[in-house]
Amino acid sequence: MGHIYIDTGRTLTKKRPDDVVIEPSFTQLYRGAFRVIAQINGACAKNLLIWAIGRMDGWNRIILNKARRMDFIGDCIAAGGKKYSDSSVKNAILEILASGAIVSTSDDGRRESAYMVNPYFFWKTKNQRDRAEAIRAYINKLKENEGN
């Protein structure tokens, strides 16, 4: 019996028909995430947020430097979506920052492309203690960035 990978359309044959193919890079989406996503108006910004959630590390960190922005643009083209310019992606980052879906983790402006996806709404691992710690870190970064 074949199982279809939804993202690629490829099939994988298993010996037992009850085997289930599970994507290992699971991300949890918590209640209230819609409220944050609904604040984002631009299609590029919404696509970028979803893309970033899928590529963040286990502590919800993501680097959005020029190379990663070009990866996003390439992935959008490959998915049959609209081609975005780098300036559109930079504006999308600002829109996502304003919504509270991400926060900058740059130290003194040395690395402008380091961000953390809000762990209150999106979380990559199963460890809830780490999630609580990440939420505290996110709140501290918000407080630090208020002065800038």
C-alpha positions in Angstrom: 0.0 0.0 0.0 1.3 3.4 -0.9 1.3 6.5 1.3 1.4 9.9 -0.2 3.6 12.7 1.2 1.3 15.7 1.0 4.0 18.3 0.4 5.7 16.5 -2.5 3.1 14.0 -3.9 5.8 11.2 -3.7 4.7 7.8 -2.5 6.3 5.5 -0.1 5.4 1.8 0.1 5.2 0.2 3.5 4.8 -3.4 4.3 2.0 -2.9 6.7 -1.1 -1.0 5.5 -1.6 0.7 8.9 1.8 2.5 8.9 1.5 6.3 9.0 4.1 8.7 7.6 4.6 11.5 10.1 6.7 14.6 9.3 9.4 14.9 12.0 9.6 18.7 12.0 6.3 19.2 13.8 5.4 22.7 15.1 2.6 23.4 17.5 0.1 26.2 16.8 -1.6 27.5 20.0 -5.0 29.0 20.5 -4.8 32.8 19.8 -2.4 32.5 17.0 -5.1 33.5 14.6 -5.4 36.8 16.4 -1.7 37.5 15.6 -1.9 36.2 12.0 -5.0 38.2 11.3 -3.2 41.4 12.1 -0.8 40.8 9.2 -2.3 42.2 6.0 0.3 41.6 3.4 0.4 38.3 1.5 4.2 38.4 1.5 4.3 38.9 5.3 1.8 36.0 5.9 3.8 33.7 3.7 7.1 34.7 5.3 5.7 34.1 8.8 4.5 30.6 7.8 7.8 29.9 6.1 9.8 31.1 9.1 7.8 29.0 11.5 8.7 25.9 9.4 12.4 26.7 9.5 12.9 28.0 13.0 15.1 26.0 15.3 14.1 24.3 18.5 14.1 27.6 20.4 12.0 29.4 17.8 15.0 31.3 16.4 15.3 32.2 12.8 17.9 34.2 10.8 16.5 36.3 8.0 19.6 37.6 6.4 19.9 38.2 2.6 20.6 34.6 1.8 17.7 33.3 3.8 15.4 36.0 2.3 16.5 34.7 -1.2 15.7 31.1 0.0 12.2 32.4 0.9 11.8 34.1 -2.5 13.0 30.9 -4.3 10.6 28.7 -2.3 7.7 31.0 -3.1 8.5 30.8 -6.8 8.9 27.0 -6.6 5.5 26.7 -4.8 3.9 28.6 -7.7 3.3 31.7 -5.7 4.2 35.3 -6.4 7.8 36.4 -6.9 8.7 38.9 -4.2 11.5 41.4 -4.3 14.0 41.6 -1.4 12.6 45.0 -0.4 9.1 43.5 -0.2 10.5 40.8 2.1 12.2 43.4 4.3 8.9 45.3 4.5 7.2 42.0 5.4 9.6 41.5 8.3 8.7 44.9 9.6 5.0 44.1 9.4 5.5 40.8 11.2 7.5 42.6 13.9 4.7 45.1 14.4 2.1 42.2 14.8 4.1 40.7 17.7 4.6 37.4 15.8 8.4 37.8 16.0 10.9 39.9 17.9 14.4 40.9 17.0 17.1 39.2 19.1 19.9 41.4 17.7 22.4 42.6 20.2 23.2 46.3 19.9 22.4 46.2 16.2 25.4 43.9 15.4 23.1 41.3 13.8 20.0 42.8 12.3 18.7 39.5 10.9 18.3 37.5 14.1 14.7 37.0 15.2 12.6 34.8 17.6 9.1 33.6 16.6 6.7 34.2 19.4 6.7 30.9 21.5 3.4 31.9 23.1 1.6 31.1 19.8 4.1 28.8 17.9 6.4 26.1 19.5 8.6 23.6 17.8 9.4 21.0 20.5 7.2 19.0 23.0 9.0 20.3 26.1 6.6 22.7 27.9 9.2 23.8 30.5 11.5 25.0 27.6 8.5 26.8 26.1 7.8 28.6 29.3 11.4 29.7 29.5 11.3 30.8 25.8 8.2 32.9 26.5 10.0 34.6 29.3 13.0 35.3 27.0 10.6 36.6 24.4 9.0 39.0 26.8 12.4 40.2 28.0 13.4 40.9 24.4 10.2 42.9 23.9 11.0 45.0 27.0 14.6 45.5 25.8 13.5 46.6 22.3 11.0 49.1 23.7 13.8 51.5 24.5 15.2 51.4 21.0 
